[in-house]
Structure formats: structure tokens, C-alpha cells
Amino acid sequence: MLTYSFSDTGSDSLYQHLYKCIKNDILARNLCAGEKLPSKRTFAKNLGISVITVENAYAQLISEGYLYSIPKKGFFVSDISMLPSGAAFKQNDLTFPSSNGAERAYLSNSAGKPNPADVGEALGLAGLSGTAHPVDAAGTATLIDQSHLTSGACATCLPASFIDLTSNQTDIRNFPFSIWAKLVREVLNESQQELVTNPPCGGVWELRSAIAKHLKDFRGIIVAPEQIIMGAGTEYLYSLLIQLLGFDKTYAVEDPGYRKIARIYEKHRVACRHIPLDESGVCVPALEASGADVLHLSPSHHFPTGLVTPISRRYELLGWAARAEGRYLIEDDYDSEFRMTGNPIPAMQSIDLSEKVIYINTFTKTLASTVRISYMILPRHLADRFYRELSFYSCTVSNFEQYTLARFIENGSFEKHLNRMRSYYHKKRDLLIERIRQSELNPHAVIREENSGLHFILELRTALPDAEVCDRALQRGLRIAALSSFYTHGTPEVEHRFIVNYSALREEQIDEAIRILCESID
């Protein structure tokens, strides 16, 4: 019988400790593909822990793709043959090439700024050298093809009484106004010189340092602050990446996917390919055949399908990127903070040993859609190139916002805010699903992919075309988007599946939204 010791779990909960033990055995090939694991009850009894602890550990391993389950047969180890033997989270040496002159000049000429080596030591980053979505998140109404909507209706001109299940707006009551106002006053009183000093092209050091520490503590991502580039929205960062990687590259996006990304590539007149998905995410043979050099993907919670890319497919994609010079993966981690069950899915950047992953995230989901602060993490050689070739660009985020956000993260307010928002959205999602299951809509509805991010898929049993359902709902005061409208080429397999983005949905609107959906599918 498989067994583990729980005498020293450190700061981990019991289920986290068990999850790590099993995962390490799978990575070390001590547990082989297809091998059956003990049942939850038997395993719990043998280890002297609760069944729910085993259940939570198994659930996290399944969500990441290390295990799979077969009804009435049990839990089995997934085939991870694409993973390198003994694969583990990378540990960057974080020493930058000596040619990062622009960044080095900023650090050496800025009075009162910390020495990078000292910051690296404080962050626990060995070897740090001083030489060194959508709106951003998916789901915004402006991205949805509205050709099928009632004539004259658009995302910005509908009355406030409309219920919008395509919006990613946040409830004004959830923004930490009092804390933010206090920090703004502190910044105005204590950082006046910094506020009127032009920041470096990558953003102010304090914010990038705070983000680096947060990522290390909560996402297992170990990077130097110099690798982090701040920008006013991910759209701006995409345009920088095109200039950095090259206009001669062929860029690929997921199909279906967040369509603003493809539009940005098209407006920059670079080649863009749409890569189909299978049940595990981006189809690698199709990617190979496309001739793409750069793939943009959202592996931890795909928009709009809600898929989570399993670990085996992640390593396939990393392998694709590593096979040719100039290939990269752009990992869009836009709402990974809001996984509703278990821990957040580890980022691809944290397992990238070949420096092929460019990580992008934004604060629009965690704070507010109007907080236009995003960032990207460049591999070290790309960061070096960025400072050599693009350092003439000014940072597009104001110093006032950057210093305030830095303090918000540093004093623990951001972590507390995230915990509160996870609880808030978890309760809202549960309430919405419960109301659906208690309503007349329930016999006609199947809920899919509800455990990650701030949207899920609602499959409706109806004979009506998707466009007609959307149009009828809009006429009754509800805006909803069909999954089929996000494909470059429509596919009947996803007919009658609709995207429910509940971040902007108010509790008092839930019953009315369900009623309208019922009327719209008859």
C-alpha cells in the first residue's frame, strides 16, 4: 500500500502535503502511467487522515493532469511521458547579462533605490545580479461578435437595467477604497520626489520587486524584478512583444479564443494563425503544421471554453517551443487567482527550463477593470534585448498608481483582498448554480467548467440556433454570448453552449436572468 509520513508537513495543509508527495512520486516515475491508486477511503484509513483530505489531493492532481479517474473503477496515474525525467520546478539563477545598460543605469543613478543584489537576497533569489484578459481579461462584451444582436444594440448603449452575462466589470462595493485612499495619502506625503521622477521603461523598482515576491510566494514563479515589465493594459504589452520578437514571426492564437488578441496581431500586420483545441487544449500537430513561431495561450483557465491544460500537454507545448530557435509561448494567466476549488494551477512559466515562456498577467480582474496595470515577465535573454532595443519607450503606468499598488502588495492588503474576493465569487457562483438547479431551467441545462475563473459554460437543450437564443434574450433584457461565436470556423459540437460571466452579476438579478433564459430557449 502506498504510504507517506505526515510528521513534518511544514506550513502545508494535510491535503497539500499529500498532493505534493503523490506528484513528486509521479514526476520521479515511482508511480507509473496507468497505475491504480488506492481508493479514497482505503488510502485515508491507511494514512490516518480524513477521506476529504485524500479527495482534495486527488482533485488537485486530476485538475493538473497528473491523475485521471474512471467511474466505478478508481484513480489512475496519467501518462506523462512527455515530461523530462525527474522534472521539477525550475530554479532560475537570475543573473542578467552585463549588457542591460538601460536598466543598470537607472538602478545606479537613482538615489535611495535598493541594490538589486540586496533585494534578491531579501526575496531569497540566489545569484541575483545588479547588472541586470478581456479590458485585459477575457469575457468583455466589446469582444463578442454582435452581428446577431438586435439592431441598434451595442455593448455601450444598452440601458442599465439590462443584465449582462458578458461583462467582466467588478462590483464597486468590492474595491478597497478606504485602504487605497490611505495608501495614496501615504505616497503623496512620503514619496513626493519619486512621484515626479520619470520611471525606467520597465516600471518603478518598488512595484516590480513587490510583484516578484508575490509571485514567488503564491504562484511558485521565481523571477528577478528586472524581468518584469509594467504596462497600461495587456494590449500595450502585446504591441511591445511584437516589436521585441519581430514582425517577421508567425503568431498563433487559440481557436476558439479571446479575439482581441488576433485583432491586435492583424492590426500590426503580422501573420496570425488560429489553432484548434482538443480536450486537453492546443492541438500540437495542428500547431506544428501551422508554421507558427509564437503561441499565445491561456492554459490555467482558457477563455471561452474554461479548459485547464493538463501537465502532459504543457510539456508537449514546451517541447514544441524548445525544438526551434525563436519559438515562444505567451502564457496569459488572466484570472488564475480565482480557481474555486483547490490551489491555483501552477503556471507554465514555473516549469519552463528553456526560457521559452513569456508570462502575462493583469490587475484588472483582481482589483477593477478600470485599473489599467498589467505586467509581463520576459525570459532573461529577452529582457536583455528589451533593455537594449526598446528602453526608449516610457512606462505607460503613472508613478502614482505604481507606488500605491506597490504598498498595497507589500503590506499584505493585496493578499487579504484576493482571499476576500475568492470567497465572494465562490459564494456568488454557488448561489447562481443553486438557483439554476432549483429553477424551471434545470431540466434543460448542463453546467460545465465551473471550478476555474469567473465564467462557466451553460449548455442549454433547445432546438433554436445560438444566434436566435442570444437575440431573444437580448430583446428581453439579457445579454449572453454563445460559445460557437468565438470560433473562427463554427462547429456543431459546441452548439447550444453559452458563456456565463458572473463577475458583474448582482444577486438580485439572478432569478430574472434565469427566467429570461427559460423564455429564450422555448
C-alpha positions in Angstrom: 0.0 0.0 0.0 1.3 3.5 -0.9 2.2 5.4 2.2 3.6 8.8 3.3 4.7 10.4 6.5 2.7 13.4 7.9 5.1 14.0 10.8 6.6 17.1 9.1 4.2 19.0 6.8 5.7 22.4 7.4 3.3 25.2 6.6 1.3 23.0 4.2 -2.2 21.7 5.0 -2.6 17.9 5.0 -4.1 17.8 1.6 -1.4 20.0 0.1 1.3 17.7 1.7 -0.3 14.6 0.3 -0.8 16.3 -3.1 3.0 17.1 -3.3 4.0 13.6 -2.2 2.0 11.9 -4.9 3.0 14.5 -7.5 6.7 14.0 -6.7 6.4 10.2 -7.0 4.8 10.6 -10.4 7.5 13.0 -11.6 10.2 10.7 -10.2 8.5 7.7 -12.1 7.9 5.9 -8.8 4.3 5.8 -9.9 3.9 4.7 -13.5 1.4 5.6 -16.2 -1.8 3.6 -15.7 -1.0 2.6 -12.2 -4.1 2.5 -10.0 -4.0 4.5 -6.7 -5.8 3.4 -3.6 -9.4 4.3 -3.1 -10.1 7.4 -1.1 -11.5 5.6 1.8 -8.7 2.9 1.9 -6.0 5.5 1.4 -7.4 7.7 4.2 -7.6 4.8 6.6 -4.0 3.7 5.9 -2.6 7.2 6.3 -4.7 8.0 9.3 -6.2 11.1 7.7 -9.7 12.1 6.6 -11.3 11.0 3.4 -11.9 14.6 2.4 -8.1 15.2 2.7 -7.5 12.4 0.1 -10.3 13.6 -2.0 -9.0 17.2 -2.2 -5.4 15.9 -3.0 -6.8 13.7 -5.8 -8.9 16.5 -7.1 -5.9 18.9 -7.4 -3.9 16.2 -9.1 -6.7 15.5 -11.6 -7.1 19.2 -12.4 -3.4 19.5 -13.2 -3.4 16.3 -15.3 -1.3 14.0 -13.1 -4.2 11.7 -12.4 -7.4 10.7 -14.1 -10.5 8.9 -12.8 -12.7 6.2 -14.3 -16.2 5.9 -12.8 -16.6 2.9 -10.6 -13.0 1.8 -11.2 -10.9 4.4 -9.4 -8.0 6.8 -9.9 -5.1 6.2 -12.2 -1.7 7.8 -13.0 -1.7 9.8 -16.2 0.8 9.2 -19.0 3.4 12.0 -18.5 6.0 10.5 -20.9 6.4 14.0 -22.5 7.9 15.3 -19.2 11.6 15.1 -18.8 12.7 12.5 -16.2 12.8 14.0 -12.8 11.1 17.2 -13.9 10.8 19.7 -11.2 10.0 23.4 -10.8 12.9 25.4 -12.2 15.2 27.5 -10.0 16.5 30.4 -12.0 20.0 31.7 -11.4 18.6 35.1 -12.2 22.0 36.6 -13.3 21.4 39.1 -16.1 23.9 39.6 -18.9 26.1 42.6 -18.4 24.7 44.4 -21.4 21.4 45.5 -19.7 22.8 49.0 -19.7 19.5 50.9 -19.6 18.2 49.1 -16.5 21.6 49.2 -14.9 21.9 52.9 -15.5 18.6 53.5 -13.8 19.5 51.5 -10.8 22.9 53.1 -10.3 21.7 56.7 -10.9 18.5 56.6 -8.7 19.2 57.8 -5.2 17.7 55.7 -2.5 17.0 52.7 -4.7 17.9 49.3 -3.2 20.8 47.4 -4.5 19.5 44.6 -6.7 21.6 42.0 -5.0 20.2 43.1 -1.6 16.7 42.8 -3.0 17.5 39.4 -4.4 18.8 38.3 -1.1 15.6 39.5 0.7 13.5 37.7 -1.9 15.5 34.5 -1.5 16.7 34.7 -5.1 20.2 33.2 -5.2 22.5 34.7 -7.7 20.6 37.9 -8.5 23.0 40.3 -10.1 22.8 44.1 -10.1 23.9 44.2 -13.7 20.8 43.4 -15.0 -7.7 39.1 -20.1 -11.0 40.6 -21.5 -10.4 45.2 -20.9 -7.5 42.8 -20.4 -9.2 39.7 -19.2 -11.3 37.5 -21.4 -15.1 37.9 -21.4 -15.6 41.6 -22.2 -18.7 42.5 -24.1 -16.7 44.5 -26.6 -15.0 41.4 -28.0 -18.2 39.5 -28.8 -19.4 39.4 -32.3 -22.6 41.3 -32.1 -23.8 40.9 -35.6 -26.6 38.7 -34.4 -27.9 41.1 -31.8 -31.0 43.3 -32.1 -30.4 46.2 -34.5 -29.0 49.2 -32.7 -28.0 47.3 -29.6 -24.3 47.5 -28.6 -22.2 47.0 -25.5 -22.1 50.6 -24.5 -25.6 51.9 -25.3 -27.9 49.4 -23.6 -29.9 50.7 -20.5 -28.5 50.0 -17.1 -31.5 47.7 -16.3 -30.1 45.1 -18.8 -28.5 42.0 -17.3 -25.1 41.5 -18.8 -23.5 38.0 -18.7 -20.7 39.0 -21.0 -19.3 41.8 -18.8 -16.2 41.5 -16.6 -16.9 44.6 -14.7 -16.4 44.4 -10.9 -18.9 45.5 -8.3 -17.9 48.9 -7.0 -18.6 47.7 -3.4 -15.7 45.3 -3.7 -13.0 47.8 -4.4 -10.9 48.5 -1.2 -11.5 52.3 -1.4 -10.6 53.1 2.2 -7.3 51.2 2.1 -6.4 52.6 -1.3 -7.1 56.2 -0.2 -4.9 55.7 2.9 -2.1 54.4 0.8 -2.5 57.3 -1.7 -2.1 59.8 1.1 1.0 58.0 2.4 2.5 58.0 -1.1 1.7 61.7 -1.6 3.3 62.6 1.8 6.3 60.3 1.7 7.3 59.8 -1.9 7.0 63.2 -3.5 10.4 63.2 -5.2 9.7 59.7 -6.7 6.3 60.8 -7.9 7.8 63.5 -10.1 10.8 61.4 -11.3 10.4 59.6 -14.6 10.4 55.9 -14.0 12.5 53.4 -16.0 11.0 51.9 -19.1 10.0 48.7 -17.2 8.3 50.4 -14.3 9.3 51.6 -10.8 11.6 49.2 -8.9 9.4 49.0 -5.8 6.3 47.7 -7.7 8.3 45.1 -9.7 10.1 43.9 -6.6 6.7 43.6 -4.8 5.2 41.6 -7.7 8.3 39.3 -7.8 7.9 38.5 -4.2 4.2 37.9 -4.5 4.7 35.6 -7.5 7.3 33.6 -5.6 5.1 33.2 -2.5 1.8 32.4 -4.3 2.5 31.1 -7.8 5.8 29.4 -7.5 7.3 31.7 -10.1 10.9 32.8 -9.3 12.0 35.8 -11.3 14.1 38.9 -10.8 12.3 42.3 -10.8 14.3 43.2 -13.9 12.4 40.6 -15.8 9.1 42.3 -15.1 7.9 44.9 -17.5 4.9 47.1 -16.5 2.3 48.4 -18.9 -1.1 50.1 -19.1 -3.1 47.1 -20.1 -2.1 43.9 -21.8 -2.9 45.2 -25.3 0.0 47.6 -24.9 2.3 44.8 -23.8 1.3 42.7 -26.8 2.4 45.5 -29.1 5.7 45.6 -27.3 6.1 41.9 -27.7 5.5 42.1 -31.5 8.3 44.7 -31.7 10.6 42.6 -29.5 10.0 39.2 -31.1 9.8 40.5 -34.7 7.2 41.5 -37.3 8.5 38.6 -39.4 7.3 36.0 -36.9 4.1 34.0 -37.4 1.9 34.3 -34.3 -0.7 31.7 -33.3 -3.8 32.1 -31.1 -6.3 29.5 -29.7 -9.5 28.7 -31.7 -11.8 29.5 -30.0 -10.2 32.2 -28.1 -10.0 35.8 -26.9 -10.5 37.5 -30.2 -9.0 40.9 -29.4 -5.5 39.2 -29.4 -5.9 38.2 -33.0 -7.1 41.7 -33.9 -4.0 43.2 -32.3 -1.8 41.0 -34.4 -3.8 41.7 -37.6 -3.6 45.5 -37.0 0.2 45.2 -36.6 0.2 43.3 -40.0 1.9 40.2 -38.7 0.9 36.7 -39.8 -1.6 35.1 -37.4 -2.8 31.5 -37.3 -5.8 30.1 -35.5 -5.0 26.7 -33.8 -7.9 24.4 -32.9 -8.3 22.9 -29.4 -8.9 19.3 -28.4 -10.0 18.1 -24.9 -6.5 19.0 -23.5 -6.0 22.4 -25.0 -4.0 23.5 -28.1 -3.6 20.7 -30.6 0.1 20.2 -31.0 0.1 18.6 -34.5 -2.0 21.5 -35.8 0.4 23.9 -34.2 3.3 22.2 -35.9 1.6 22.3 -39.2 0.8 26.0 -38.9 4.4 27.1 -39.2 3.9 29.4 -36.1 6.8 30.8 -34.2 4.9 32.2 -31.2 1.8 30.8 -29.5 -0.5 32.8 -27.2 -2.4 30.6 -24.8 -4.3 30.7 -21.5 -3.5 27.2 -20.0 -4.8 27.7 -16.5 -8.3 28.8 -17.5 -9.0 29.0 -21.2 -11.4 31.6 -22.5 -14.0 30.8 -23.6 -14.1 27.0 -23.0 -12.9 27.0 -19.4 -10.4 24.2 -20.2 -7.4 23.6 -17.9 -4.4 22.4 -19.9 -3.0 19.2 -18.2 0.6 18.8 -17.3 1.4 16.4 -20.1 0.1 18.8 -22.8 2.0 21.7 -21.1 5.3 19.8 -21.6 4.3 18.9 -25.2 4.0 22.7 -25.8 7.2 23.5 -24.0 8.8 20.8 -26.2 7.4 22.4 -29.3 8.9 25.8 -28.3 12.3 24.3 -27.4 12.7 22.5 -30.8 13.4 25.6 -32.7 15.2 28.9 -32.1 12.9 31.9 -31.9 9.8 30.0 -30.7 8.0 31.2 -27.7 4.9 30.7 -25.6 2.9 33.7 -24.3 1.2 32.5 -21.2 -1.9 34.6 -20.4 -2.7 34.0 -16.7 -5.5 36.5 -16.6 -7.8 35.0 -13.9 -5.7 32.2 -12.4 -6.2 33.8 -8.9 -9.8 32.7 -8.9 -9.7 29.0 -9.0 -12.7 28.0 -6.9 -11.5 24.5 -5.7 -8.0 23.5 -4.6 -4.9 25.5 -5.2 -4.2 27.7 -8.3 -2.9 25.7 -11.2 0.9 26.1 -11.4 2.0 28.5 -14.2 3.8 27.1 -17.2 6.5 29.7 -16.6 7.4 27.9 -13.3 8.3 24.7 -15.2 10.0 26.3 -18.2 13.6 25.2 -18.2 14.4 26.5 -21.7 13.4 30.2 -21.2 10.6 29.9 -23.8 7.7 31.2 -21.8 6.6 34.9 -21.6 4.2 35.3 -18.7 1.5 38.0 -18.8 -1.0 39.0 -16.1 -3.1 41.9 -15.1 -4.7 43.6 -12.1 -8.0 44.3 -13.9 -9.6 41.1 -12.6 -8.3 41.2 -9.1 -8.9 45.0 -8.4 -11.1 46.6 -11.1 -11.5 46.5 -14.8 -10.5 50.2 -14.9 -7.2 49.6 -13.1 -5.1 49.6 -16.2 -2.0 47.9 -14.7 -0.6 44.8 -16.3 2.8 43.2 -16.5 4.8 40.7 -18.4 7.8 38.5 -17.3 10.4 38.1 -20.0 13.0 35.3 -20.1 16.4 36.7 -19.2 17.7 36.9 -22.8 14.6 38.7 -24.0 14.8 41.1 -21.0 18.3 41.9 -22.1 17.1 42.5 -25.6 14.3 44.7 -24.4 16.6 47.0 -22.5 19.0 47.2 -25.5 16.4 47.8 -28.1 13.2 49.2 -26.6 14.3 51.1 -23.5 13.5 54.4 -25.2 9.8 53.7 -24.5 8.4 55.4 -21.4 6.5 53.4 -18.9 2.8 53.9 -19.6 1.6 53.4 -16.0 1.7 56.6 -13.8 4.0 56.7 -10.8 1.1 57.5 -8.5 -0.6 54.1 -9.4 2.6 52.2 -9.3 3.8 53.3 -5.9 0.3 52.9 -4.4 0.0 49.4 -5.8 3.5 48.5 -4.5 2.5 49.4 -1.0 -0.8 47.6 -1.4 1.0 44.4 -2.2 3.9 44.9 0.3 1.7 45.5 3.4 -0.4 42.3 2.8 -3.5 44.2 1.7 -3.5 42.5 -1.8 -3.4 39.0 -0.3 -6.3 39.8 2.0 -8.2 41.4 -0.8 -7.7 38.3 -3.0 -8.9 36.0 -0.2 -12.0 38.1 0.3 -12.7 38.2 -3.5 -12.3 34.4 -3.8 -14.8 33.9 -1.1 -17.2 36.5 -2.6 -17.0 35.0 -6.1 -17.2 31.4 -4.7 -20.5 32.3 -2.9 -21.9 34.1 -5.9 -21.1 31.2 -8.2 -22.6 28.7 -5.8 -25.7 30.8 -5.4 -26.1 31.1 -9.2 -25.7 27.4 -9.8 -28.1 26.5 -7.0 -30.7 28.9 -8.3 -30.4 27.3 -11.8 -30.7 23.8 -10.4 -33.8 24.9 -8.4 -35.5 26.6 -11.4 -37.5 25.5 -14.4 -34.3 25.9 -16.4 -32.6 22.9 -14.7 -34.1 20.1 -16.9 -32.8 22.0 -19.9 -29.3 22.9 -18.6 -25.9 21.3 -18.0 -23.2 23.3 -16.3 -19.6 22.8 -17.4 -16.2 24.0 -16.3 -17.4 25.8 -13.2 -14.4 25.4 -10.9 -11.9 27.9 -12.5 -12.1 31.6 -13.1 -15.1 33.9 -13.3 -17.1 32.3 -16.0 -18.6 28.9 -16.8 -20.3 27.2 -19.7 -24.1 26.7 -19.7 -25.3 24.1 -22.1 -29.0 24.5 -23.0 -31.2 21.9 -24.6 -33.0 23.8 -27.3 -33.8 23.4 -31.0 -33.2 27.1 -31.7 -29.9 28.3 -33.3 -27.5 30.0 -30.9 -27.9 33.4 -32.6 -31.6 33.3 -32.2 -31.3 32.4 -28.5 -29.0 35.4 -27.9 -31.3 37.7 -29.9 -34.4 36.6 -28.0 -32.6 37.0 -24.7 -31.4 40.5 -25.6 -34.9 41.6 -26.6 -36.0 40.5 -23.1 -33.1 42.4 -21.3 -30.3 39.9 -21.0 -27.1 39.8 -23.0 -25.3 36.4 -23.3 -22.7 35.1 -25.7 -22.7 31.7 -27.5 -19.5 29.7 -27.4 -19.9 29.0 -31.1 -19.5 32.7 -31.9 -15.9 32.6 -30.7 -14.7 30.0 -33.3 -13.1 31.2 -36.5 -15.0 28.4 -38.2 -18.2 27.4 -36.5 -18.5 23.9 -35.2 -21.7 22.0 -34.4 -20.1 20.2 -31.4 -20.5 23.3 -29.3 -23.9 24.5 -30.4 -26.2 25.5 -27.6 -23.3 26.2 -25.2 -23.3 29.7 -23.7 -20.8 31.7 -21.7 -21.9 32.8 -18.2 -19.6 35.5 -16.9 -20.9 36.2 -13.4 -18.4 38.7 -12.1 -20.7 41.7 -12.8 -24.0 39.8 -12.0 -25.8 41.1 -8.9 -27.6 38.7 -6.6 -31.0 40.5 -7.2 -30.6 39.9 -10.9 -30.1 36.1 -10.8 -33.7 35.0 -10.8 -34.6 37.4 -13.6 -31.7 36.2 -15.7 -32.8 32.6 -15.3 -36.4 33.5 -16.2 -35.3 35.2 -19.4 -33.1 32.2 -20.4 -36.1 29.9 -19.9 -38.2 32.1 -22.1 -35.5 32.4 -24.7 -35.0 28.7 -25.5 -38.7 27.7 -26.0 
